[in-house]
Amino acid sequence: MEGMKMRFRPFVLVLLAGLVVAPRASAQNKVLHLTIGDPARRDREAPVVLDGITDTKTGDTISTAELAARLSGVKLLLVGEEHTNMEAHRVQLRVLDALVKAGRRVAIGLEMYPYTEQKYLDQWRDNLFTEEGFVRISRWYDNWGYHWGYYRDIFELARQHRLSMFAVNTPREVVSAVRKKGLANLSPEEAAHIPKEIDVDNADHMTFFKTTFEGQGGPVHGAGMGEEMWKNMLSAQATWDATMGYNAVQALKTLDDPKAIMVVLVGSGHVAYGLGIERQARKWFDGGIATIIPVAATDSGVPVKSVRASYANFLWGVAEESDSLYPTLGISTAVGQGDTARRVLIVQPGSAGERAGFKAGDILVSLDGTPLTDKELYSRLMAGKRWGDSATFVVKRGTEEVTLTAVFRRKLPEKK
């Protein structure tokens, strides 16, 4: 139901029964320095400059205007994010603004919506919704779940300039089905939502994938998993990447404009090392593709001076955020309906949820007196919380109902 709160680190989004997983610090350091990806850049490092943009091909630090100029031959641009990191979303906004100012016909591809929800994005562009109406009617908190406030400025920019926005994701249950039973065993209805050609076997991608999960501890995070499970998980990730790449390319083709550029806003795990969306999209697109990933210039206060040059075409150095802009409970629940969707799978150590006494297996019953019927309602209610607020939950634990109070307080930075 709610993704775990994460530090700003690249991560792979994996449908582990709906859980969003991020690497620990030890794995994170390795993820940034893997000798994988583009052979021309994989054997060297590129500098990370706070508030600077690094072209990893040359090592130059460039301005936003120069970035737009260097993207003149690019038609598909992938800009990574950590979903709860406002610094990353500010980077995305500045990239979009720079391209608009450079005279490009900018279209925006969104991981946040499955392609089946496209009509709502068209209506937003055409100013047929108030902000509140759009969030509610498009089921933002059901389709995505992360706080609308992280994305508000991007949507406002799109409407101000009448930029087309395209839903590029696939229904989440399809990717979950791939993870559970493999591509070959999908039903015709499930298979209809994904491209017919998907590359699910890539050694570099598996290296990136496994490294991301190093040090997590416990079977949910990868320890002790057999190769068949790894393959199914990677197949699900590749299916996700391929579908978003395919949908973005098809949308780009409809624009039929030499100045057009499709800017896809997506989790950094789908962008890193060119192994996700970019690799899959090249099956259907032979035009210019480039990647931008925001990288925190410090990690727990320790400077991050460089990363592998093949990590992205452009690195944008940002300030480290010790806490997300909006508070989170720090629990994850399963994908599904009814009790399944409200059953707690994981409680993040050190989170508000752990401090409140949540346990795996709890079923969410109510929040501040409001009965919880689905993920969307839970997420909307949580979106109203700010740091310093509290929330009273009733959960079903076995045959009993237990009342838990979560208090949302930020942590002081750890001393090194």
C-alpha positions in Angstrom: 0.0 0.0 0.0 2.7 2.4 0.9 6.3 2.2 -0.5 9.0 2.2 2.2 10.7 5.5 2.8 14.0 5.5 1.1 17.2 7.6 1.0 18.0 9.0 -2.5 19.6 6.1 -4.1 19.0 4.4 -7.4 16.8 1.4 -7.0 15.0 -1.3 -9.0 11.3 -1.4 -8.5 10.3 -5.1 -8.2 6.9 -6.5 -7.7 7.6 -8.6 -4.7 3.9 -8.9 -3.9 3.7 -5.2 -4.2 6.7 -4.3 -2.2 9.1 -1.5 -3.3 12.6 -2.4 -2.3 15.7 -0.2 -2.1 19.3 -1.3 -1.6 21.2 -0.8 1.6 24.2 1.6 1.7 26.7 -1.2 1.1 24.9 -2.3 -2.1 24.3 1.3 -3.1 28.0 2.0 -3.2 28.5 -1.0 -5.6 25.5 -0.1 -7.7 27.1 3.3 -8.7 30.4 1.7 -9.7 29.5 -1.4 -11.7 31.5 -2.2 -14.8 28.4 -2.7 -17.0 26.5 -0.9 -19.6 28.0 1.1 -22.5 31.4 -0.4 -23.4 32.7 3.1 -24.3 32.1 4.4 -20.8 32.0 1.4 -18.5 35.8 1.4 -17.7 36.0 4.9 -16.3 34.3 7.2 -13.7 32.5 10.5 -14.2 32.5 13.3 -11.6 29.4 14.2 -9.6 29.1 18.0 -9.0 26.5 19.4 -6.6 24.1 21.5 -8.6 26.0 20.7 -11.7 25.3 18.6 -14.8 28.0 16.2 -15.9 28.2 14.9 -19.5 29.6 11.5 -18.9 30.9 11.2 -22.4 33.3 14.1 -22.0 33.4 14.7 -18.2 32.3 18.3 -18.9 30.2 20.2 -16.3 27.5 22.0 -18.3 24.5 24.4 -17.9 20.9 23.6 -18.5 20.9 25.5 -21.7 24.0 23.5 -22.9 22.2 20.3 -21.8 19.3 21.2 -24.1 21.7 21.9 -26.9 23.4 18.5 -26.5 20.0 16.8 -26.6 19.3 18.3 -30.0 19.6 15.0 -31.7 17.7 13.0 -29.0 14.1 12.0 -29.5 13.6 9.8 -26.4 14.9 11.1 -23.1 14.7 9.1 -19.9 14.9 11.1 -16.7 15.3 9.0 -13.5 13.8 9.8 -10.1 13.4 8.4 -6.6 9.7 8.8 -6.1 9.8 10.5 -2.7 12.8 12.8 -3.4 11.9 16.4 -4.2 15.4 17.2 -5.5 14.9 14.6 -8.2 11.5 16.1 -9.3 13.0 19.6 -9.4 15.6 18.2 -11.8 12.9 16.7 -14.0 11.1 20.1 -14.0 14.2 22.0 -15.0 14.9 19.5 -17.8 11.4 20.0 -19.2 11.6 23.7 -18.8 15.0 23.9 -20.6 13.7 21.8 -23.5 10.6 24.0 -23.9 12.8 27.1 -23.9 15.0 25.5 -26.5 12.0 25.3 -28.8 11.5 21.5 -28.6 8.0 20.0 -28.9 8.0 18.3 -25.5 5.9 15.3 -24.7 6.0 13.7 -21.2 5.8 10.0 -20.6 4.6 9.0 -17.2 5.4 5.8 -15.2 2.6 6.9 -12.8 -0.3 5.7 -15.0 -1.0 2.6 -17.0 -1.7 3.3 -20.7 -5.3 2.3 -20.1 -5.8 5.6 -18.2 -4.7 7.9 -21.0 -7.9 9.8 -21.3 -7.4 11.5 -17.9 -4.0 12.9 -19.0 -5.6 14.3 -22.2 -8.3 16.0 -20.1 -5.7 17.5 -17.8 -3.8 19.0 -20.7 -7.1 20.4 -22.1 -7.8 22.1 -18.7 -11.0 20.0 -18.1 -10.1 19.3 -14.5 -9.3 21.3 -11.3 -6.3 19.9 -9.6 -8.4 18.3 -6.9 -10.8 16.8 -9.4 -7.9 15.4 -11.5 -6.3 13.7 -8.5 -9.6 12.2 -7.5 -11.1 11.2 -10.8 -7.9 9.9 -12.3 -7.4 7.8 -9.2 -3.9 9.2 -8.6 -3.5 7.5 -5.3 -4.7 4.2 -6.6 -2.6 4.2 -9.8 0.5 5.6 -8.2 0.2 6.1 -4.4 3.1 8.6 -3.9 2.2 12.1 -2.8 0.7 14.3 -5.5 2.8 17.2 -4.2 6.0 15.7 -5.6 4.6 16.0 -9.1 2.3 19.0 -9.0 4.7 21.5 -10.5 5.5 19.1 -13.4 1.8 18.7 -14.2 1.2 22.5 -13.9 4.1 23.1 -16.4 2.6 20.6 -18.8 -0.8 22.3 -18.7 0.7 25.8 -18.9 2.4 24.9 -22.2 -0.2 22.4 -23.3 2.4 19.6 -23.4 1.0 16.2 -24.2 1.3 13.7 -21.4 1.3 9.9 -22.1 0.6 7.1 -19.7 3.3 4.5 -20.5 3.0 1.9 -17.8 1.1 -1.4 -17.9 -1.5 -2.5 -15.3 0.4 -3.7 -12.2 -1.3 -7.0 -12.1 0.3 -7.9 -15.5 3.8 -7.5 -14.2 2.9 -9.3 -11.1 1.6 -12.2 -13.2 4.9 -12.4 -15.1 6.8 -12.6 -11.8 4.6 -15.3 -10.5 4.2 -17.6 -13.5 6.6 -16.4 -16.2 6.0 -14.8 -19.7 5.1 -18.1 -21.3 2.2 -18.8 -19.0 0.4 -15.5 -19.3 -3.3 -15.6 -20.3 -4.2 -14.1 -23.6 -5.8 -11.2 -21.7 -2.6 -10.6 -19.7 -0.3 -10.9 -22.8 -2.4 -8.3 -24.7 -1.0 -5.6 -22.4 2.7 -6.2 -23.2 4.9 -6.1 -26.3 5.4 -9.4 -28.2 9.2 -9.0 -28.1 10.9 -8.7 -24.8 14.6 -9.4 -24.0 14.6 -11.0 -20.6 18.1 -12.5 -20.7 20.9 -10.0 -20.2 23.9 -10.7 -18.0 24.6 -7.0 -17.2 21.0 -6.4 -16.2 21.1 -9.5 -13.9 24.3 -8.1 -12.4 22.7 -4.8 -11.7 19.6 -6.4 -10.4 21.3 -8.7 -8.0 23.7 -6.0 -6.7 20.7 -3.9 -5.9 19.5 -6.5 -3.5 22.8 -7.3 -1.8 22.9 -7.0 1.9 19.1 -6.9 2.4 18.9 -10.0 4.6 16.0 -12.4 4.5 14.3 -14.2 1.6 12.1 -11.3 0.7 15.2 -9.2 -0.2 17.0 -11.9 -2.1 19.0 -14.0 0.3 18.6 -17.7 -0.5 16.5 -17.2 -3.6 17.0 -19.8 -6.4 17.9 -18.9 -9.9 14.4 -19.6 -11.2 13.0 -17.0 -8.8 15.7 -14.5 -9.9 14.9 -15.2 -13.5 11.2 -14.6 -13.0 11.8 -11.4 -11.1 14.1 -10.2 -13.8 11.5 -11.2 -16.4 8.9 -9.1 -14.6 11.3 -6.1 -14.5 12.2 -6.5 -18.2 8.5 -6.8 -19.1 7.9 -3.6 -17.2 10.8 -1.8 -18.9 9.8 -3.1 -22.4 6.2 -2.1 -22.0 7.1 1.5 -20.9 9.6 1.7 -23.7 7.2 0.4 -26.3 4.4 2.7 -25.2 6.7 5.7 -25.1 8.0 5.0 -28.7 4.5 4.6 -30.0 3.3 7.8 -28.5 6.4 9.6 -29.9 5.5 8.4 -33.4 2.1 9.9 -33.2 3.6 13.4 -32.8 5.2 13.2 -36.2 7.3 16.3 -35.6 11.0 16.7 -36.2 11.3 18.9 -33.1 9.5 16.4 -30.8 11.1 14.8 -27.8 9.5 12.3 -25.5 10.7 12.8 -21.9 9.9 9.8 -19.8 9.8 10.4 -16.0 10.5 7.1 -14.3 12.3 5.4 -11.4 16.1 5.4 -11.8 16.2 1.6 -11.7 14.5 1.7 -15.1 17.2 4.0 -16.5 20.5 3.1 -14.9 23.3 1.8 -17.2 20.9 1.9 -20.2 19.8 -1.6 -19.2 16.1 -1.0 -18.6 13.8 1.0 -20.9 16.6 2.1 -23.2 17.8 -1.4 -24.0 14.2 -2.6 -24.7 13.1 0.5 -26.7 15.9 0.0 -29.2 13.9 -2.9 -30.7 11.4 -0.4 -32.0 13.3 2.8 -32.2 16.5 3.7 -34.0 16.5 7.4 -33.1 18.6 9.2 -30.5 18.1 8.1 -26.9 19.7 9.7 -23.8 19.4 9.3 -20.0 19.7 11.7 -17.1 19.9 10.5 -13.5 20.0 12.8 -10.4 22.7 11.6 -8.0 23.1 12.8 -4.4 26.5 14.5 -4.0 26.8 13.0 -0.5 25.7 9.7 1.0 25.0 10.0 4.8 27.3 13.1 4.7 30.1 11.3 2.9 31.0 13.0 -0.5 30.1 11.0 -3.6 32.8 12.3 -5.9 32.1 10.1 -8.9 30.1 7.3 -10.4 30.6 4.9 -13.3 30.4 6.9 -16.5 28.1 4.3 -18.1 25.5 4.9 -15.3 23.8 7.6 -17.4 24.5 10.0 -20.3 24.1 12.9 -17.9 24.5 13.1 -14.1 22.8 15.9 -12.2 24.3 16.4 -8.7 21.7 17.1 -6.1 21.7 17.7 -2.3 21.1 14.7 -0.2 17.7 14.5 1.5 17.7 12.8 4.9 13.9 12.7 4.9 11.2 12.8 2.3 9.2 16.0 2.0 6.1 14.3 3.2 6.0 11.7 6.0 5.4 8.0 5.3 4.4 5.2 7.7 7.1 2.8 6.5 4.9 -0.2 5.7 4.3 -2.2 2.6 1.1 -4.2 1.8 0.2 -6.7 -0.9 -1.3 -6.0 -4.3 -4.9 -7.2 -4.4 -8.4 -6.5 -3.2 -10.1 -6.5 0.2 -8.1 -7.9 3.1 -5.2 -8.8 0.8 -4.6 -5.2 -0.1 -4.7 -4.1 3.5 -2.4 -6.8 4.9 1.0 -5.6 6.1 3.9 -7.5 4.5 6.9 -5.5 5.7 7.5 -2.9 8.4 10.6 -0.9 7.7 13.1 -0.8 10.6 13.2 2.6 12.3 10.0 3.8 10.7 7.0 5.5 12.2 5.2 2.2 11.6 7.7 0.2 13.6 7.7 2.7 16.5 3.8 2.5 16.5 3.9 -1.2 16.9 2.9 -2.5 13.4 3.7 -6.1 12.7 3.7 -8.2 9.5 0.4 -9.8 9.1 -1.6 -6.9 10.5 -4.7 -6.0 8.5 -5.5 -2.3 8.3 -9.0 -1.6 9.5 -9.2 2.2 9.9 -7.2 5.4 9.9 -8.3 8.3 12.3 -11.7 6.7 12.5 -12.3 6.3 8.7 -12.7 2.7 7.6 -10.1 1.7 5.1 -11.6 -0.1 2.1 -8.8 0.2 -0.4 -5.3 1.5 -1.2 -6.6 4.7 -2.8 -8.4 5.9 0.3 -5.5 5.0 2.6 -3.1 7.0 0.4 -5.4 10.0 0.2 -5.7 10.1 3.9 -2.0 9.8 4.4 -1.4 12.6 1.9 -2.9 15.0 4.4 -0.2 14.2 7.0 2.8 16.4 7.7 5.8 16.0 9.9 4.8 16.4 13.5 1.3 15.0 12.9 0.0 11.7 14.2 -2.3 9.0 12.9 -4.4 6.5 14.8 -4.9 3.1 13.2 -7.0 0.2 14.1 -5.5 -3.1 12.8 -6.8 -6.6 12.9 -4.2 -8.9 14.5 -5.4 -12.5 14.5 -8.8 -12.4 16.0 -8.3 -9.1 17.9 -8.4 -5.5 16.9 -5.5 -3.4 18.1 -5.2 0.4 18.2 -1.9 1.9 17.2 -0.8 5.5 17.1 1.9 6.6 14.7 3.8 9.9 15.2 5.6 11.3 12.2 8.9 12.8 13.3 12.1 13.4 11.3 15.4 12.1 12.4 18.5 14.1 13.1 21.4 13.3 10.7 23.7 10.6 11.9 27.1 11.7 13.0 30.1 10.3 11.1 
